[in-house]
Amino acid sequence: MKKLYSVLFMFGLTLFCATLVSGVKVLQQERIELNEKVKLRKVVLRVLGLLEDAGNRPEEILQAFERYVRTVNLDGLTVYRGSLPDGSVAGYVFPTGGAGFWGPIQGMVALDEPMEHIIGLAFYRHTETPGLGARISEPWFTKQFKGIDIRSSDQRPVFRLQAPGGAPEPGGLDAVTGATQTSRAVERFLNADLGRIRSEYRSKIEEHFGHG
């Protein structure tokens, strides 16, 4: 009888601990998913230039996203259309990314309504070296891309990254010092993505979102 009691006690204790661990895992998973959702929406608002009006709290970010951004899936690609407070189109946001030096780089690029110029760029996930390749996330790097004309992107690259301080070249932007491979990776995949967006998605954008 004592042995049976010990077995039942251990079984009950194990079941209680397993239930507790499962509950904590579920709660943590929900929080992780919420944080990822907020992070992604914050990036979309930032590249559209709408983040300043969004506030800082997670619920404010989510509310601003719902207010200013529409989302559509085009053949497996998620595209976001941002609207200004007056209702006019702020721009379109597309995912961009590819292989970096140490692992995948993921970001968002925003284009104006005619899809002719970059209005914002941000990289939100990568494993590049801190202080070197990781500097692609810094404002000094991403702000260089604002205003770049991409109308020729379906025929040729619209920019190239070059060593800072070198002789200026057409379409030349400052690479990250000491991070040649990361800079080349960004140059390669972003130019390719811009060309693909222009050649494959302009008509689909017009079909789904219309003009303005």
Secondary structure, DSSP 8 states (H G I E B T S, - for coil): -HHHHHHHHHHHHHHHHHHHHHHHHHHHHHHHHHHHHHHHHHHHHHHHT-GGGT-SSHHHHHHHHHHHEEEEEETTEEEEEEE-TTSSEEEEEEEEEEE-SSSEEEEEEEE-TTS-BEEEEEEEE----TTTGGGGGSHHHHGGGTT-B-TTTTTS-S-EEE-TTS---TTEEE--TT-HHHHHHHHHHHHHHHHHIIIIIHHHHHHHH---
